[in-house]
Amino acid sequence: MPRMEILSMMPIIKSKSSKRIPKISIILPCHNEEQAIGLCLKKIKTILAKNQIIGEIIVSDSSTDQSAKIATGLADKIVQHQKIGYGLAYREAFPHASGDYIFMADPDGSYDFAEIPNFMTQLNNGNDLVIGNRLAGKIYPGAMPWIHRYLGTPLLSFIFRQIFDITINDINCGMRAIRREKLALLNFRTEGMEFASEMLVEASKKKLKISQVSINYHPRLGNSKLKAYRDAKRHLLFMWQASRKNYA
Protein backbone atom coordinates (compact mmCIF):
# COMPACT_ATOMS: atom_id res chain seq x y z
CA MET A 1 0.00 0.00 0.00
CA PRO A 2 1.38 3.47 -0.93
CA ARG A 3 2.75 5.44 2.01
CA MET A 4 0.77 8.39 3.36
CA GLU A 5 2.84 11.50 3.94
CA ILE A 6 2.30 14.98 5.33
CA LEU A 7 2.78 17.55 2.57
CA SER A 8 2.01 20.73 4.47
CA MET A 9 1.01 21.87 7.92
CA MET A 10 -1.81 24.36 7.38
CA PRO A 11 -4.01 22.61 6.52
CA ILE A 12 -2.44 19.17 6.87
CA ILE A 13 -2.57 17.22 3.63
CA LYS A 14 -1.94 13.50 3.77
CA SER A 15 -1.45 12.09 0.29
CA LYS A 16 -0.66 8.86 -1.47
CA SER A 17 1.93 9.13 -4.21
CA SER A 18 0.54 8.05 -7.59
CA LYS A 19 1.63 8.29 -11.21
CA ARG A 20 -1.92 7.94 -12.47
CA ILE A 21 -3.72 11.03 -13.73
CA PRO A 22 -7.28 10.85 -12.37
CA LYS A 23 -10.27 11.46 -14.59
CA ILE A 24 -12.39 12.29 -11.57
CA SER A 25 -11.73 13.67 -8.08
CA ILE A 26 -14.26 12.53 -5.49
CA ILE A 27 -14.45 14.97 -2.58
CA LEU A 28 -16.08 13.96 0.69
CA PRO A 29 -16.72 16.62 3.37
CA CYS A 30 -16.28 14.82 6.68
CA HIS A 31 -17.07 15.91 10.22
CA ASN A 32 -17.28 13.03 12.71
CA GLU A 33 -18.49 10.32 10.32
CA GLU A 34 -16.59 7.40 11.82
CA GLN A 35 -19.59 5.09 11.47
CA ALA A 36 -19.89 5.59 7.71
CA ILE A 37 -16.64 6.91 6.23
CA GLY A 38 -14.94 3.53 5.88
CA LEU A 39 -17.94 1.92 4.21
CA CYS A 40 -18.30 4.85 1.81
CA LEU A 41 -14.64 4.81 0.82
CA LYS A 42 -14.69 1.06 0.18
CA LYS A 43 -17.85 1.43 -1.93
CA ILE A 44 -16.27 4.19 -4.00
CA LYS A 45 -13.14 2.16 -4.64
CA THR A 46 -15.27 -0.81 -5.71
CA ILE A 47 -17.32 1.33 -8.11
CA LEU A 48 -14.23 2.91 -9.66
CA ALA A 49 -12.57 -0.47 -10.16
CA LYS A 50 -15.72 -2.10 -11.56
CA ASN A 51 -16.17 0.67 -14.12
CA GLN A 52 -12.44 1.04 -14.86
CA ILE A 53 -12.48 4.67 -13.81
CA ILE A 54 -9.21 6.30 -12.78
CA GLY A 55 -10.10 8.50 -9.86
CA GLU A 56 -8.81 10.00 -6.65
CA ILE A 57 -10.67 10.20 -3.36
CA ILE A 58 -10.20 13.32 -1.24
CA VAL A 59 -11.54 13.54 2.31
CA SER A 60 -11.91 17.09 3.65
CA ASP A 61 -11.82 16.35 7.36
CA SER A 62 -12.54 18.49 10.40
CA SER A 63 -13.37 15.56 12.68
CA THR A 64 -12.60 15.04 16.33
CA ASP A 65 -13.44 11.33 16.21
CA GLN A 66 -11.68 8.47 14.38
CA SER A 67 -12.80 9.47 10.87
CA ALA A 68 -9.34 10.51 9.64
CA LYS A 69 -7.73 7.38 11.07
CA ILE A 70 -10.29 5.19 9.32
CA ALA A 71 -9.86 7.08 6.04
CA THR A 72 -6.08 6.71 6.10
CA GLY A 73 -5.11 4.04 3.62
CA LEU A 74 -8.47 4.21 1.85
CA ALA A 75 -8.52 7.82 0.66
CA ASP A 76 -5.89 9.18 -1.73
CA LYS A 77 -5.74 12.54 0.04
CA ILE A 78 -6.90 13.68 3.45
CA VAL A 79 -7.17 17.44 3.91
CA GLN A 80 -7.24 17.99 7.67
CA HIS A 81 -8.38 21.38 8.98
CA GLN A 82 -10.42 22.90 11.79
CA LYS A 83 -12.96 24.77 9.70
CA ILE A 84 -16.47 23.62 10.52
CA GLY A 85 -18.99 24.12 7.74
CA TYR A 86 -20.25 22.43 4.59
CA GLY A 87 -19.02 25.16 2.27
CA LEU A 88 -15.71 25.55 4.06
CA ALA A 89 -15.03 21.81 3.79
CA TYR A 90 -15.34 21.92 0.02
CA ARG A 91 -13.43 25.17 -0.35
CA GLU A 92 -10.53 23.66 1.59
CA ALA A 93 -10.46 20.59 -0.67
CA PHE A 94 -11.02 22.05 -4.14
CA PRO A 95 -7.40 23.25 -4.64
CA HIS A 96 -6.14 19.71 -4.07
CA ALA A 97 -8.30 18.10 -6.77
CA SER A 98 -6.58 17.18 -10.03
CA GLY A 99 -9.28 15.27 -11.92
CA ASP A 100 -11.04 16.63 -14.99
CA TYR A 101 -14.29 16.13 -13.11
CA ILE A 102 -15.11 16.92 -9.47
CA PHE A 103 -17.70 14.69 -7.79
CA MET A 104 -19.19 15.72 -4.45
CA ALA A 105 -21.22 13.78 -1.89
CA ASP A 106 -21.59 13.31 1.86
CA PRO A 107 -19.85 10.22 3.31
CA ASP A 108 -22.67 9.37 5.72
CA GLY A 109 -24.31 6.46 3.92
CA SER A 110 -27.22 8.47 2.53
CA TYR A 111 -25.92 8.64 -1.05
CA ASP A 112 -25.27 5.69 -3.35
CA PHE A 113 -21.85 6.06 -4.95
CA ALA A 114 -22.91 3.65 -7.69
CA GLU A 115 -24.28 6.86 -9.27
CA ILE A 116 -20.77 8.11 -10.08
CA PRO A 117 -20.75 6.67 -13.66
CA ASN A 118 -24.16 8.26 -14.35
CA PHE A 119 -22.88 11.69 -13.33
CA MET A 120 -19.77 11.20 -15.46
CA THR A 121 -21.97 10.32 -18.45
CA GLN A 122 -23.84 13.60 -18.02
CA LEU A 123 -20.55 15.50 -18.02
CA ASN A 124 -19.28 13.49 -20.98
CA ASN A 125 -22.44 14.51 -22.85
CA GLY A 126 -21.57 18.20 -22.57
CA ASN A 127 -23.06 19.31 -19.28
CA ASP A 128 -20.90 21.45 -16.98
CA LEU A 129 -22.67 20.87 -13.65
CA VAL A 130 -24.84 17.90 -12.70
CA ILE A 131 -27.13 17.99 -9.66
CA GLY A 132 -28.81 14.99 -8.06
CA ASN A 133 -32.57 15.06 -7.57
CA ARG A 134 -33.63 13.02 -4.55
CA LEU A 135 -37.28 14.03 -4.90
CA ALA A 136 -37.48 12.30 -8.30
CA GLY A 137 -35.85 9.10 -7.05
CA LYS A 138 -36.65 6.67 -4.25
CA ILE A 139 -36.39 8.06 -0.75
CA TYR A 140 -36.08 5.14 1.65
CA PRO A 141 -37.94 5.13 4.98
CA GLY A 142 -36.06 7.14 7.57
CA ALA A 143 -33.84 8.91 5.04
CA MET A 144 -35.61 12.28 5.03
CA PRO A 145 -38.06 13.65 7.61
CA TRP A 146 -41.59 14.19 6.29
CA ILE A 147 -41.42 17.96 6.76
CA HIS A 148 -38.19 18.17 4.75
CA ARG A 149 -39.45 15.93 1.95
CA TYR A 150 -42.85 17.50 1.41
CA LEU A 151 -42.35 21.05 2.66
CA GLY A 152 -38.82 22.25 3.37
CA THR A 153 -36.86 21.07 0.34
CA PRO A 154 -39.66 21.62 -2.24
CA LEU A 155 -40.43 25.08 -0.84
CA LEU A 156 -36.81 26.24 -0.76
CA SER A 157 -36.31 24.90 -4.28
CA PHE A 158 -39.49 26.68 -5.47
CA ILE A 159 -38.37 30.00 -3.99
CA PHE A 160 -34.95 29.52 -5.55
CA ARG A 161 -36.46 28.88 -8.99
CA GLN A 162 -38.68 31.95 -8.74
CA ILE A 163 -35.81 34.25 -7.78
CA PHE A 164 -33.07 32.98 -10.07
CA ASP A 165 -35.01 31.29 -12.91
CA ILE A 166 -32.85 28.16 -12.60
CA THR A 167 -34.77 24.93 -13.15
CA ILE A 168 -33.50 22.79 -10.29
CA ASN A 169 -35.91 20.72 -8.21
CA ASP A 170 -33.64 19.77 -5.29
CA ILE A 171 -31.27 22.64 -4.57
CA ASN A 172 -30.06 21.07 -1.31
CA CYS A 173 -28.92 17.79 -2.84
CA GLY A 174 -25.35 17.06 -1.78
CA MET A 175 -24.55 14.73 -4.67
CA ARG A 176 -23.29 16.73 -7.64
CA ALA A 177 -20.47 16.85 -10.17
CA ILE A 178 -18.78 19.63 -12.11
CA ARG A 179 -16.01 20.08 -14.64
CA ARG A 180 -12.89 21.27 -12.86
CA GLU A 181 -12.17 24.03 -15.37
CA LYS A 182 -15.71 25.34 -14.84
CA LEU A 183 -15.37 25.14 -11.06
CA ALA A 184 -12.38 27.48 -11.33
CA LEU A 185 -14.72 30.16 -12.74
CA LEU A 186 -16.96 30.22 -9.68
CA ASN A 187 -16.45 32.60 -6.76
CA PHE A 188 -17.54 31.24 -3.39
CA ARG A 189 -18.20 33.24 -0.23
CA THR A 190 -20.47 31.03 1.85
CA GLU A 191 -19.37 28.70 4.63
CA GLY A 192 -22.38 26.56 5.53
CA MET A 193 -25.13 24.57 3.83
CA GLU A 194 -26.10 27.58 1.71
CA PHE A 195 -22.99 26.75 -0.32
CA ALA A 196 -25.23 24.33 -2.26
CA SER A 197 -27.35 27.26 -3.46
CA GLU A 198 -24.37 29.50 -4.07
CA MET A 199 -22.83 26.96 -6.44
CA LEU A 200 -26.00 26.99 -8.56
CA VAL A 201 -26.20 30.79 -8.63
CA GLU A 202 -22.54 31.11 -9.56
CA ALA A 203 -22.89 28.44 -12.24
CA SER A 204 -25.86 30.26 -13.76
CA LYS A 205 -24.03 33.60 -13.72
CA LYS A 206 -21.15 31.99 -15.61
CA LYS A 207 -23.58 30.42 -18.14
CA LEU A 208 -22.71 26.85 -17.22
CA LYS A 209 -24.89 24.10 -18.66
CA ILE A 210 -26.70 22.49 -15.72
CA SER A 211 -28.55 19.16 -15.69
CA GLN A 212 -30.33 17.03 -13.10
CA VAL A 213 -30.13 13.28 -12.38
CA SER A 214 -32.67 11.31 -10.36
CA ILE A 215 -31.00 9.54 -7.43
CA ASN A 216 -32.07 7.41 -4.49
CA TYR A 217 -31.65 8.56 -0.90
CA HIS A 218 -30.92 6.27 2.05
CA PRO A 219 -30.99 6.69 5.84
CA ARG A 220 -27.68 8.04 7.07
CA LEU A 221 -25.39 6.27 9.53
CA GLY A 222 -24.56 8.10 12.74
CA ASN A 223 -25.95 11.38 14.03
CA SER A 224 -27.09 14.07 11.63
CA LYS A 225 -25.22 17.39 11.65
CA LEU A 226 -28.09 19.26 9.99
CA LYS A 227 -29.92 22.03 11.82
CA ALA A 228 -33.07 22.35 9.71
CA TYR A 229 -34.31 25.80 10.71
CA ARG A 230 -30.86 27.34 10.94
CA ASP A 231 -29.84 25.95 7.55
CA ALA A 232 -33.12 27.06 5.94
CA LYS A 233 -32.60 30.58 7.28
CA ARG A 234 -29.07 30.62 5.87
CA HIS A 235 -30.35 29.49 2.46
CA LEU A 236 -33.03 32.18 2.44
CA LEU A 237 -30.60 34.88 3.57
CA PHE A 238 -28.20 33.90 0.82
CA MET A 239 -30.98 34.00 -1.79
CA TRP A 240 -31.96 37.50 -0.67
CA GLN A 241 -28.36 38.72 -0.76
CA ALA A 242 -27.64 37.06 -4.11
CA SER A 243 -30.77 38.56 -5.67
CA ARG A 244 -29.62 42.10 -4.89
CA LYS A 245 -28.05 44.01 -7.75
CA ASN A 246 -24.84 44.68 -5.82
CA TYR A 247 -24.11 40.96 -5.37
CA ALA A 248 -21.18 40.23 -7.69
Contacts in CASP RR format, 6 or more apart in sequence:
PFRMAT RR
TARGET T0000
AUTHOR 0000-0000-0000
METHOD contacts of the structure
MODEL  1
MPRMEILSMMPIIKSKSSKRIPKISIILPCHNEEQAIGLCLKKIKTILAK
NQIIGEIIVSDSSTDQSAKIATGLADKIVQHQKIGYGLAYREAFPHASGD
YIFMADPDGSYDFAEIPNFMTQLNNGNDLVIGNRLAGKIYPGAMPWIHRY
LGTPLLSFIFRQIFDITINDINCGMRAIRREKLALLNFRTEGMEFASEML
VEASKKKLKISQVSINYHPRLGNSKLKAYRDAKRHLLFMWQASRKNYA
1 73 0 8 1.000
2 16 0 8 1.000
2 17 0 8 1.000
2 18 0 8 1.000
3 16 0 8 1.000
3 17 0 8 1.000
4 14 0 8 1.000
4 15 0 8 1.000
4 16 0 8 1.000
4 72 0 8 1.000
4 73 0 8 1.000
4 78 0 8 1.000
5 14 0 8 1.000
5 15 0 8 1.000
5 17 0 8 1.000
6 12 0 8 1.000
6 13 0 8 1.000
6 14 0 8 1.000
7 13 0 8 1.000
7 14 0 8 1.000
7 15 0 8 1.000
11 79 0 8 1.000
11 80 0 8 1.000
11 81 0 8 1.000
11 92 0 8 1.000
12 78 0 8 1.000
12 79 0 8 1.000
12 80 0 8 1.000
12 81 0 8 1.000
13 77 0 8 1.000
13 78 0 8 1.000
13 79 0 8 1.000
13 80 0 8 1.000
13 96 0 8 1.000
14 72 0 8 1.000
14 77 0 8 1.000
14 78 0 8 1.000
14 80 0 8 1.000
15 76 0 8 1.000
15 77 0 8 1.000
15 78 0 8 1.000
16 73 0 8 1.000
16 76 0 8 1.000
16 77 0 8 1.000
18 56 0 8 1.000
18 76 0 8 1.000
20 54 0 8 1.000
20 55 0 8 1.000
21 54 0 8 1.000
21 98 0 8 1.000
21 99 0 8 1.000
22 54 0 8 1.000
22 55 0 8 1.000
22 56 0 8 1.000
22 98 0 8 1.000
22 99 0 8 1.000
22 100 0 8 1.000
23 53 0 8 1.000
23 54 0 8 1.000
23 55 0 8 1.000
23 99 0 8 1.000
23 100 0 8 1.000
23 101 0 8 1.000
23 120 0 8 1.000
24 53 0 8 1.000
24 54 0 8 1.000
24 55 0 8 1.000
24 56 0 8 1.000
24 99 0 8 1.000
24 100 0 8 1.000
24 101 0 8 1.000
24 102 0 8 1.000
24 103 0 8 1.000
24 116 0 8 1.000
24 120 0 8 1.000
24 177 0 8 1.000
25 55 0 8 1.000
25 56 0 8 1.000
25 58 0 8 1.000
25 97 0 8 1.000
25 98 0 8 1.000
25 99 0 8 1.000
25 101 0 8 1.000
25 102 0 8 1.000
25 103 0 8 1.000
25 180 0 8 1.000
26 44 0 8 1.000
26 55 0 8 1.000
26 56 0 8 1.000
26 57 0 8 1.000
26 58 0 8 1.000
26 103 0 8 1.000
26 104 0 8 1.000
26 105 0 8 1.000
26 113 0 8 1.000
26 116 0 8 1.000
27 58 0 8 1.000
27 60 0 8 1.000
27 90 0 8 1.000
27 93 0 8 1.000
27 94 0 8 1.000
27 97 0 8 1.000
27 102 0 8 1.000
27 103 0 8 1.000
27 104 0 8 1.000
28 37 0 8 1.000
28 40 0 8 1.000
28 41 0 8 1.000
28 57 0 8 1.000
28 58 0 8 1.000
28 59 0 8 1.000
28 60 0 8 1.000
28 75 0 8 1.000
28 105 0 8 1.000
28 106 0 8 1.000
28 107 0 8 1.000
29 60 0 8 1.000
29 85 0 8 1.000
29 86 0 8 1.000
29 87 0 8 1.000
29 89 0 8 1.000
29 90 0 8 1.000
29 93 0 8 1.000
29 104 0 8 1.000
29 106 0 8 1.000
29 107 0 8 1.000
30 37 0 8 1.000
30 59 0 8 1.000
30 60 0 8 1.000
30 61 0 8 1.000
30 62 0 8 1.000
30 63 0 8 1.000
30 67 0 8 1.000
30 68 0 8 1.000
30 71 0 8 1.000
30 89 0 8 1.000
30 107 0 8 1.000
31 61 0 8 1.000
31 62 0 8 1.000
31 63 0 8 1.000
31 67 0 8 1.000
31 84 0 8 1.000
31 85 0 8 1.000
31 89 0 8 1.000
31 225 0 8 1.000
32 63 0 8 1.000
32 64 0 8 1.000
32 65 0 8 1.000
32 67 0 8 1.000
32 223 0 8 1.000
32 225 0 8 1.000
33 40 0 8 1.000
33 63 0 8 1.000
33 65 0 8 1.000
33 67 0 8 1.000
33 107 0 8 1.000
33 108 0 8 1.000
33 221 0 8 1.000
33 222 0 8 1.000
34 63 0 8 1.000
34 65 0 8 1.000
34 66 0 8 1.000
34 67 0 8 1.000
34 70 0 8 1.000
35 221 0 8 1.000
35 222 0 8 1.000
36 107 0 8 1.000
36 108 0 8 1.000
36 109 0 8 1.000
36 220 0 8 1.000
36 221 0 8 1.000
36 222 0 8 1.000
37 59 0 8 1.000
37 67 0 8 1.000
37 70 0 8 1.000
37 71 0 8 1.000
37 107 0 8 1.000
38 70 0 8 1.000
38 71 0 8 1.000
38 74 0 8 1.000
38 107 0 8 1.000
39 109 0 8 1.000
39 221 0 8 1.000
40 107 0 8 1.000
40 108 0 8 1.000
40 109 0 8 1.000
40 113 0 8 1.000
41 57 0 8 1.000
41 59 0 8 1.000
41 71 0 8 1.000
41 74 0 8 1.000
41 75 0 8 1.000
41 107 0 8 1.000
42 74 0 8 1.000
43 113 0 8 1.000
43 114 0 8 1.000
44 57 0 8 1.000
44 113 0 8 1.000
44 116 0 8 1.000
45 57 0 8 1.000
45 74 0 8 1.000
47 53 0 8 1.000
47 113 0 8 1.000
47 114 0 8 1.000
47 116 0 8 1.000
47 117 0 8 1.000
48 54 0 8 1.000
48 55 0 8 1.000
48 116 0 8 1.000
51 116 0 8 1.000
51 117 0 8 1.000
53 116 0 8 1.000
53 117 0 8 1.000
53 120 0 8 1.000
55 76 0 8 1.000
55 99 0 8 1.000
56 76 0 8 1.000
56 77 0 8 1.000
56 97 0 8 1.000
56 98 0 8 1.000
56 99 0 8 1.000
57 74 0 8 1.000
57 75 0 8 1.000
57 76 0 8 1.000
57 77 0 8 1.000
58 75 0 8 1.000
58 76 0 8 1.000
58 77 0 8 1.000
58 78 0 8 1.000
58 79 0 8 1.000
58 93 0 8 1.000
58 96 0 8 1.000
58 97 0 8 1.000
59 67 0 8 1.000
59 68 0 8 1.000
59 71 0 8 1.000
59 75 0 8 1.000
59 77 0 8 1.000
59 78 0 8 1.000
59 79 0 8 1.000
59 107 0 8 1.000
60 79 0 8 1.000
60 81 0 8 1.000
60 89 0 8 1.000
60 90 0 8 1.000
60 92 0 8 1.000
60 93 0 8 1.000
61 67 0 8 1.000
61 68 0 8 1.000
61 71 0 8 1.000
61 78 0 8 1.000
61 79 0 8 1.000
61 80 0 8 1.000
61 81 0 8 1.000
62 80 0 8 1.000
62 81 0 8 1.000
62 82 0 8 1.000
62 83 0 8 1.000
62 84 0 8 1.000
62 85 0 8 1.000
62 89 0 8 1.000
68 78 0 8 1.000
68 80 0 8 1.000
71 78 0 8 1.000
72 78 0 8 1.000
77 96 0 8 1.000
79 92 0 8 1.000
79 93 0 8 1.000
79 96 0 8 1.000
81 88 0 8 1.000
81 92 0 8 1.000
83 89 0 8 1.000
83 92 0 8 1.000
83 191 0 8 1.000
85 191 0 8 1.000
85 192 0 8 1.000
85 193 0 8 1.000
86 191 0 8 1.000
86 192 0 8 1.000
86 193 0 8 1.000
86 195 0 8 1.000
86 196 0 8 1.000
87 188 0 8 1.000
87 190 0 8 1.000
87 191 0 8 1.000
87 192 0 8 1.000
87 193 0 8 1.000
87 195 0 8 1.000
88 191 0 8 1.000
88 192 0 8 1.000
90 104 0 8 1.000
90 195 0 8 1.000
91 188 0 8 1.000
91 195 0 8 1.000
94 102 0 8 1.000
94 183 0 8 1.000
97 180 0 8 1.000
98 180 0 8 1.000
99 180 0 8 1.000
100 179 0 8 1.000
100 180 0 8 1.000
100 181 0 8 1.000
101 119 0 8 1.000
101 120 0 8 1.000
101 123 0 8 1.000
101 177 0 8 1.000
101 178 0 8 1.000
101 179 0 8 1.000
101 180 0 8 1.000
102 177 0 8 1.000
102 178 0 8 1.000
102 179 0 8 1.000
102 180 0 8 1.000
102 183 0 8 1.000
103 116 0 8 1.000
103 119 0 8 1.000
103 120 0 8 1.000
103 176 0 8 1.000
103 177 0 8 1.000
104 174 0 8 1.000
104 175 0 8 1.000
104 176 0 8 1.000
104 177 0 8 1.000
104 178 0 8 1.000
105 111 0 8 1.000
105 113 0 8 1.000
105 174 0 8 1.000
105 175 0 8 1.000
105 176 0 8 1.000
106 174 0 8 1.000
106 175 0 8 1.000
106 220 0 8 1.000
108 220 0 8 1.000
108 221 0 8 1.000
108 222 0 8 1.000
109 218 0 8 1.000
109 219 0 8 1.000
109 220 0 8 1.000
109 221 0 8 1.000
110 143 0 8 1.000
110 217 0 8 1.000
110 218 0 8 1.000
110 219 0 8 1.000
110 220 0 8 1.000
111 174 0 8 1.000
111 175 0 8 1.000
111 215 0 8 1.000
111 217 0 8 1.000
111 218 0 8 1.000
112 215 0 8 1.000
112 216 0 8 1.000
112 218 0 8 1.000
115 175 0 8 1.000
115 213 0 8 1.000
115 215 0 8 1.000
118 213 0 8 1.000
119 130 0 8 1.000
119 175 0 8 1.000
119 176 0 8 1.000
119 177 0 8 1.000
119 213 0 8 1.000
120 177 0 8 1.000
122 130 0 8 1.000
122 177 0 8 1.000
122 211 0 8 1.000
122 213 0 8 1.000
123 130 0 8 1.000
123 177 0 8 1.000
123 178 0 8 1.000
123 179 0 8 1.000
126 209 0 8 1.000
127 209 0 8 1.000
127 210 0 8 1.000
127 211 0 8 1.000
128 178 0 8 1.000
128 179 0 8 1.000
128 182 0 8 1.000
128 203 0 8 1.000
128 208 0 8 1.000
128 209 0 8 1.000
128 210 0 8 1.000
129 176 0 8 1.000
129 177 0 8 1.000
129 178 0 8 1.000
129 179 0 8 1.000
129 182 0 8 1.000
129 199 0 8 1.000
129 200 0 8 1.000
129 203 0 8 1.000
129 208 0 8 1.000
129 209 0 8 1.000
129 210 0 8 1.000
129 211 0 8 1.000
130 176 0 8 1.000
130 177 0 8 1.000
130 178 0 8 1.000
130 210 0 8 1.000
130 211 0 8 1.000
130 212 0 8 1.000
130 213 0 8 1.000
131 168 0 8 1.000
131 170 0 8 1.000
131 171 0 8 1.000
131 173 0 8 1.000
131 175 0 8 1.000
131 176 0 8 1.000
131 200 0 8 1.000
131 210 0 8 1.000
131 211 0 8 1.000
131 212 0 8 1.000
131 213 0 8 1.000
132 170 0 8 1.000
132 173 0 8 1.000
132 174 0 8 1.000
132 175 0 8 1.000
132 176 0 8 1.000
132 212 0 8 1.000
132 213 0 8 1.000
132 214 0 8 1.000
132 215 0 8 1.000
133 169 0 8 1.000
133 170 0 8 1.000
133 173 0 8 1.000
133 212 0 8 1.000
133 213 0 8 1.000
133 214 0 8 1.000
133 215 0 8 1.000
134 144 0 8 1.000
134 153 0 8 1.000
134 170 0 8 1.000
134 173 0 8 1.000
134 215 0 8 1.000
134 216 0 8 1.000
134 217 0 8 1.000
135 149 0 8 1.000
135 153 0 8 1.000
135 154 0 8 1.000
135 169 0 8 1.000
135 170 0 8 1.000
136 169 0 8 1.000
136 170 0 8 1.000
136 212 0 8 1.000
136 214 0 8 1.000
137 214 0 8 1.000
137 215 0 8 1.000
137 216 0 8 1.000
137 217 0 8 1.000
138 216 0 8 1.000
138 217 0 8 1.000
139 149 0 8 1.000
139 216 0 8 1.000
139 217 0 8 1.000
140 216 0 8 1.000
140 217 0 8 1.000
140 218 0 8 1.000
140 219 0 8 1.000
141 219 0 8 1.000
142 219 0 8 1.000
143 217 0 8 1.000
143 218 0 8 1.000
143 219 0 8 1.000
143 220 0 8 1.000
144 153 0 8 1.000
144 217 0 8 1.000
145 228 0 8 1.000
147 228 0 8 1.000
148 228 0 8 1.000
152 228 0 8 1.000
152 232 0 8 1.000
153 170 0 8 1.000
153 171 0 8 1.000
153 172 0 8 1.000
154 169 0 8 1.000
156 171 0 8 1.000
156 172 0 8 1.000
156 232 0 8 1.000
156 235 0 8 1.000
156 236 0 8 1.000
157 168 0 8 1.000
157 169 0 8 1.000
157 170 0 8 1.000
157 171 0 8 1.000
157 172 0 8 1.000
159 236 0 8 1.000
159 239 0 8 1.000
160 166 0 8 1.000
160 168 0 8 1.000
160 171 0 8 1.000
160 197 0 8 1.000
160 200 0 8 1.000
160 235 0 8 1.000
160 239 0 8 1.000
161 167 0 8 1.000
161 168 0 8 1.000
163 239 0 8 1.000
163 242 0 8 1.000
163 243 0 8 1.000
164 200 0 8 1.000
164 201 0 8 1.000
164 204 0 8 1.000
164 239 0 8 1.000
164 242 0 8 1.000
164 243 0 8 1.000
166 200 0 8 1.000
166 201 0 8 1.000
166 204 0 8 1.000
166 210 0 8 1.000
168 200 0 8 1.000
168 210 0 8 1.000
168 212 0 8 1.000
169 212 0 8 1.000
170 212 0 8 1.000
171 196 0 8 1.000
171 197 0 8 1.000
171 200 0 8 1.000
171 235 0 8 1.000
172 193 0 8 1.000
172 196 0 8 1.000
172 235 0 8 1.000
173 196 0 8 1.000
173 215 0 8 1.000
174 196 0 8 1.000
175 215 0 8 1.000
176 199 0 8 1.000
178 199 0 8 1.000
178 203 0 8 1.000
178 208 0 8 1.000
182 203 0 8 1.000
182 206 0 8 1.000
182 208 0 8 1.000
185 202 0 8 1.000
185 206 0 8 1.000
185 208 0 8 1.000
186 199 0 8 1.000
186 202 0 8 1.000
186 203 0 8 1.000
186 206 0 8 1.000
187 202 0 8 1.000
188 195 0 8 1.000
188 198 0 8 1.000
188 199 0 8 1.000
188 202 0 8 1.000
189 198 0 8 1.000
190 197 0 8 1.000
190 198 0 8 1.000
190 234 0 8 1.000
190 238 0 8 1.000
192 231 0 8 1.000
192 234 0 8 1.000
193 226 0 8 1.000
193 231 0 8 1.000
193 234 0 8 1.000
193 235 0 8 1.000
194 231 0 8 1.000
194 234 0 8 1.000
194 235 0 8 1.000
194 237 0 8 1.000
194 238 0 8 1.000
196 235 0 8 1.000
197 235 0 8 1.000
197 238 0 8 1.000
197 239 0 8 1.000
197 242 0 8 1.000
198 238 0 8 1.000
198 242 0 8 1.000
200 210 0 8 1.000
201 242 0 8 1.000
203 210 0 8 1.000
204 210 0 8 1.000
241 247 0 8 1.000
END
